[in-house]
Amino acid sequence: MDTKIDQLKQIIPEKYILRQEPMKNHTTFRIGGPADIFVAPENMEEIKAVSCFAKEEGIPLFVLGNGSNLLVADDGMDGIVLQIYKNYSGIEVCGNELIVKAGTLLSSTSRAALNEELTGFEFAGGIPGTFGGAVVMNAGAYGGEMVQVLKEVTVLTKEGEIKTLKAEELELGYRTSNVLKNEYVVLEGVIALKKGNKEEIKAKMDEYALARKTKQPLEYPSAGSTFKRPEGYFAGKLIQDAGLKGYQVGDAQVSEKHSGFVINRGNATASDVMQLISDVKDKVKEQFGVTMEPEVKRVGRF
Ligand SMILES: Cc1cc2nc3c(=O)[nH]c(=O)nc-3n(C[C@H](O)[C@H](O)[C@H](O)COP(=O)(O)OP(=O)(O)OC[C@H]3O[C@@H](n4cnc5c(N)ncnc54)[C@H](O)[C@@H]3O)c2cc1C
């Protein structure tokens, strides 16, 4: 391991390389054991170099954004976690388009759109992910989705090539894309918006923010909606109707405010969350015959 770290120090500054870094510090669930190696590069060249290094050395590589859709194992993660977040963020404005680096938060992106009086990205203001994570998940809310505004995306391919793809090439669907299947690393993207009225844009953003605050348990750590919306149903309603509102395993709990969220009441472990997810799935299947699929991604040594 020491040799690998020494080699990595040739690629990115030492201050951006951490060993045995607790992943609970990098997930909104505040859950997760240590990553063997954790790096947070600052530019495209470093991202490419780390990714090529991992490939050449046969080290598993996991790309992390803001960790807002993840459940990381209590035993942590093998290999290198490559974080594309604050160190690699920034927005350029070009007419009605924003060119956004993958590590930029969606909240900053929607604020930039507001400042430029551009409409079409209000939906994303309260989603606590990075731009890269939002492309991967085709993140969406309040009738908006990344697919509606995304024009093109620059990715690093598994062959180490930097390519710009049209949004249509990413097969964006409900909370999915082909990014993970193709092992792309999202580097940046362009969103095309429309000129709008600043007050109206601001009013819409405030309305969505208030709706979140009222309906979602934002006062607790979570990874957002735990389950995907089953066709023809609402996950939260099914869970509530199954009598599971407030159901708890250890410190993991089905939120009393919104049954679609599993929250961490303090010291929840990944095993608590896994057990709770499994219990919820079984109960909903038993009572309503509906199969629930988790939206939250499980990663690490489960
Ligand atoms: C309170 C709360 C509310 C939420 N509300 C919503 C909502 O309204 N709508 C919604 O869609 N989601 C919502 N989410 C879920 C989450 O914020 C989104 O899915 C978001 O897009 C995840 O982005 P991230 O940067 O946190 O990605 P992460 O959780 O870090 O990663 C998610 C996946 O993307 C991959 N990934 C991340 N960055 C890159 C990159 N640059 N290149 C390649 N792969 C990458 C990771 O490997 C992982 O597989 C919510 C979450 C919380 C906690």
The ligand as a Tripos MOL2 file, in Angstrom:
@<TRIPOS>MOLECULE
LIG
   53    58     1     0     0
SMALL
NO_CHARGES

@<TRIPOS>ATOM
      1 C1        -32.2510   15.1550    1.3070 C.3       1 LIG1
      2 C2        -32.0650   14.5900   -0.0700 C.ar      1 LIG1
      3 C3        -32.9390   14.9420   -1.0780 C.ar      1 LIG1
      4 C4        -32.7760   14.4200   -2.3730 C.ar      1 LIG1
      5 N1        -33.6630   14.7770   -3.3510 N.ar      1 LIG1
      6 C5        -33.5050   14.2990   -4.5900 C.ar      1 LIG1
      7 C6        -34.4120   14.6860   -5.6340 C.ar      1 LIG1
      8 O1        -35.3310   15.4690   -5.4370 O.2       1 LIG1
      9 N2        -34.2100   14.1760   -6.8710 N.ar      1 LIG1
     10 C7        -33.1850   13.3030   -7.1470 C.ar      1 LIG1
     11 O2        -33.0480   12.8800   -8.2930 O.2       1 LIG1
     12 N3        -32.3230   12.9180   -6.1850 N.ar      1 LIG1
     13 C8        -32.4540   13.3870   -4.9240 C.ar      1 LIG1
     14 N4        -31.5700   13.0020   -3.9490 N.ar      1 LIG1
     15 C9        -30.5240   12.0070   -4.2500 C.3       1 LIG1
     16 C10       -29.1730   12.5830   -4.7410 C.3       1 LIG1
     17 O3        -28.9640   13.9010   -4.2490 O.3       1 LIG1
     18 C11       -29.0660   12.5770   -6.2640 C.3       1 LIG1
     19 O4        -29.1970   11.2660   -6.7780 O.3       1 LIG1
     20 C12       -27.7360   13.1770   -6.7670 C.3       1 LIG1
     21 O5        -27.7910   13.2800   -8.1580 O.3       1 LIG1
     22 C13       -26.5140   12.3480   -6.3700 C.3       1 LIG1
     23 O6        -25.3540   13.1310   -6.6250 O.3       1 LIG1
     24 P1        -24.0020   12.9450   -5.7800 P.3       1 LIG1
     25 O7        -23.0010   13.8880   -6.2970 O.co2     1 LIG1
     26 O8        -24.2750   13.0150   -4.3290 O.co2     1 LIG1
     27 O9        -23.6040   11.4620   -6.2070 O.3       1 LIG1
     28 P2        -23.0530   10.2880   -5.2820 P.3       1 LIG1
     29 O10       -24.1040    9.8890   -4.3050 O.co2     1 LIG1
     30 O11       -21.7160   10.6170   -4.7690 O.co2     1 LIG1
     31 O12       -22.9170    9.1260   -6.3790 O.3       1 LIG1
     32 C14       -24.0560    8.5770   -7.0120 C.3       1 LIG1
     33 C15       -23.5880    7.7060   -8.1830 C.3       1 LIG1
     34 O13       -23.0180    8.5420   -9.1750 O.3       1 LIG1
     35 C16       -21.6630    8.1820   -9.4510 C.3       1 LIG1
     36 N5        -20.9220    9.4320   -9.7070 N.ar      1 LIG1
     37 C17       -20.9110   10.5600   -8.9550 C.ar      1 LIG1
     38 N6        -20.1780   11.5130   -9.5620 N.ar      1 LIG1
     39 C18       -19.7170   10.9800  -10.7170 C.ar      1 LIG1
     40 C19       -18.9060   11.4530  -11.7900 C.ar      1 LIG1
     41 N7        -18.4040   12.6910  -11.8080 N.pl3     1 LIG1
     42 N8        -18.6250   10.6150  -12.8190 N.ar      1 LIG1
     43 C20       -19.0940    9.3410  -12.8170 C.ar      1 LIG1
     44 N9        -19.8750    8.8260  -11.8430 N.ar      1 LIG1
     45 C21       -20.1760    9.6400  -10.8050 C.ar      1 LIG1
     46 C22       -21.1990    7.4220   -8.2220 C.3       1 LIG1
     47 O14       -20.1670    6.5040   -8.5610 O.3       1 LIG1
     48 C23       -22.4730    6.7250   -7.7900 C.3       1 LIG1
     49 O15       -22.6640    5.5380   -8.5260 O.3       1 LIG1
     50 C24       -31.7060   13.5080   -2.6440 C.ar      1 LIG1
     51 C25       -30.8010   13.1670   -1.6260 C.ar      1 LIG1
     52 C26       -30.9690   13.7060   -0.3460 C.ar      1 LIG1
     53 C27       -29.9800   13.3510    0.7290 C.3       1 LIG1
@<TRIPOS>BOND
     1     1     2 1
     2     2     3 ar
     3     2    52 ar
     4     3     4 ar
     5     4     5 ar
     6     4    50 ar
     7     5     6 ar
     8     6     7 ar
     9     6    13 1
    10     7     8 2
    11     7     9 ar
    12     9    10 ar
    13    10    11 2
    14    10    12 ar
    15    12    13 ar
    16    13    14 ar
    17    14    15 1
    18    14    50 ar
    19    15    16 1
    20    16    17 1
    21    16    18 1
    22    18    19 1
    23    18    20 1
    24    20    21 1
    25    20    22 1
    26    22    23 1
    27    23    24 1
    28    24    25 2
    29    24    26 1
    30    24    27 1
    31    27    28 1
    32    28    29 2
    33    28    30 1
    34    28    31 1
    35    31    32 1
    36    32    33 1
    37    33    34 1
    38    33    48 1
    39    34    35 1
    40    35    36 1
    41    35    46 1
    42    36    37 ar
    43    36    45 ar
    44    37    38 ar
    45    38    39 ar
    46    39    40 ar
    47    39    45 ar
    48    40    41 1
    49    40    42 ar
    50    42    43 ar
    51    43    44 ar
    52    44    45 ar
    53    46    47 1
    54    46    48 1
    55    48    49 1
    56    50    51 ar
    57    51    52 ar
    58    52    53 1
@<TRIPOS>SUBSTRUCTURE
     1 LIG1         1 GROUP 0 **** ****
